Amino acid sequence: MTNLNYIYFDEKINIDSWTILSIENTKVFAKFIENIKYYDYQQDLKLFDKNYNAVKSSKILVINDILNFELNNVGVLKTIYSDIDRQIKDNLELRNKIHQLKNEISNLLIDEIIEYPLDLSFDEITNIELIKSLGVKINESSTSLYEKLIDILNLYKFLPNKELLILTNVSCYFSKDEMEELRRHSSLLGGKVLLVEPRKVYGFPQYMLDDDFYMSSIL
């Protein structure tokens, strides 16, 4: 269970697989987004588990602009490479075979490096460097924003070090039917997703902080 408390809330709210938080006041909405961005350097916004342990910023994936979000960004690829490297290290037979092949490649190149007219040095190639050299990346096949958000939800589910996905102002891009399908997909994946919206999202359960700073739960 992941909980959220904020300086304007009367009490904490629970975040499940598709939790909508609507903040009507423009300044408060902007401040909330800023607090998320600088999560480690602020005191107004708290994210914590059932034992009141704070959720670390490294466990949160925040996307403020789904239009320009790159699935194959540096942070995502670094996480994927590290996870593949972990899998290799857990497989003794595969790890030893890759180590042998890396040594063979290095030995083939050493003579060329030594004979080069400049004084060169070199290091042993790592598994992550090898994976990167193969151009490993996520296949991006989405042709619409709806499909892209499906890809983002799938990506979040399978990133091993993320516990919470926060999406900002996404409801304006989708119809009610599309939002419902996205909610169902997220529920099937079983992660924690928080949608932060600057207006009420009609037809869906949500927490709503109105212009008078009154928090209500709309079912």
N, C-alpha and C positions, 0 to 999 in steps of 0.2 A: 504493500500500500504506500502510495506517495501522497503527501499532503502539502498544501500551499497556504501560507498566511501572508497577509499584506497589511501595510499600515492603515489602510482604509477599510479593512474587513472587520466585522464583529467577531468572527470566528473562522477557523481554518476550513478549507474545502478539500475534498478528496478528488484525486485525479485518477481516472480509470482509462480504458482504452480509447475513449473519445469524449473528452470533457471540454465543453465550451464555456469560456469566460468572456462575457460582453461588458465592456467598460465605456459608458456613454460620454463621460467627460473627456474632451480632447486632450487637455493638459495631463490628466491622470493617466490616460491611455499611453501618451508619449512617455511619461515618467516611468510607467510600468515596463515598457519596452527597454528604456534606458537601464532600469534596474536589472533586467535580465542580461543585457549586454555586459554590464559591469558587475555581474553577480558576486564575484569575490571581493568587491570593494564597496559594498553597500550594506545597510542594515535594515532597510524597509521591507524587503521581500525575503521570505524564508521558505525553503523547500526541505522536507524532512520525511523520514519513514515512520512506521508505527511506533518505533522505539525512540523517536525524536532525535535520531541521528541525522545530521545535515547531509543533504545530497550534494556530492562534490560536483563542481562545474565540469570536470572531465567526463562525468556521466550524463551530461545533458547535450542534446543536439538541438540547436536553435536555428530556425530558418525564417528569416524576416522577409524574404523575397523569393517565392517559389519560381517566379518567371526567370530569374537569372541564376538560380541555384545550379551548380554543376555537380552532377553525381560523382564525377571523377576528379573531385578536388583533392588537393595535396593531403589534407587531413584524413579523408576517407581512404585514399589509396595507401597511405602509411599504415592505417589500421588493418587493412586487408592484407598487406604484405607481412605485417607482424604476425597476424593470425596464421597465415600459410606457413611462415617460418616456425611457429610453435608446433604446427601439425607435423612438419618435417622432423623436428627435434624429438617428437614423441614416437616416431617410427624409426627404430634403431637400424633396420635393414636399409630403408630408404636414405636415412641420414648418412650412413657409411658409404653407400653407392654414390651419392651426390658429392661427398667429400673426395672420393677417389677420382671422379670425373673432373672436379675443379682442379685437383692437383695435376692431372694430365694436361688440361688446358693451360695452366700456369707454366708448366715445364716447356710446352711448345712455344710459348711467347717469351720466355726468359732470354734466350739467345738473341732474339731480335731487339729486346730492350737493352741488353748489355752492349750490343754492337752499335747502338744509336749514337751519333756524334755528341749528344749532350749527356750530362751526368744525370741519369734518371733514377728514381726510386719507385718502388711499387709495394702494394699491400696484398694480402690474401683476399680474394673476392668473397664477400659474404653471401649468404642465402638470399637476403633481401635485395642486394645489388643484382644478383642473378635473376630473381623474379622480376625486378624492375626492368632489366635489359630485355626481357621477353615481351615487354609492352603489355603486361597484365592489367586489365581494366574492366569496368562494368560495361556490358553491351547496352547502349542507349538506343532503344527501338521505339520509344514513345513518339506519337505523332500529334498528341494533344496535351493540354495542361492537365486534364483529368488523368490520362495515362502516366504523365510525369509524376503526379502526386502518388499514384499507385506504386510507382517505382521507388519513390522516396520512402513510403511506408514499408515496403519490402526491404529496402536498404537498412532502415533503422532497426527493423526486427533482427537482422542478421549481423549487425555490428556488435561484436562481443562486449564492448566496454560502454555501451550506452543504455541508460535506464529510463530516460524521459525524452520525448520529442516535443518541442514547442514550435507551433506554427502560428504565424501572425497574419491576420487579415486575409484569409483564404476564401471565406464564404462568398465574397463578391464575385469570384470567378466561376462559381458553379451553381447549377440549378438545384432545386430541392431534391429531385430524384438522384442527381449525382452525389450530393452531400450524403444522402441516405446510403447509397452504395459504398461510398468511402468509409462511412461509419461502420458498416457491416464488415468491410474488408479489414479495417483496423481491429475490430472486435475479434475476428477470426485469428489474427496474428497474435493478439494477446498482450501487446505492449502498453505503455502509458503514453497517451497523447493529449496535449493541452492546446486547444485553439484559442487564441486571444484575439477578440474581435472588437472593433470600435463602434459597433451597433448591435442591436438585438438580431439574432438569427431566427427568423420565424419558422415555426414548425418543429423545433428541436428542444429537448431539455437543455438547460443551461443555468449557470450562475450569472447574475446580472447586477452590476454596480451602476446605479442610475446617477443622474446629474446632481441629486441631493445626497449622494454618497450612501444611499440605502442599498444594502445587499439583499437580494432575493434569489430564491431557487425556483426556477420555472420548470415545471414538469410537463 
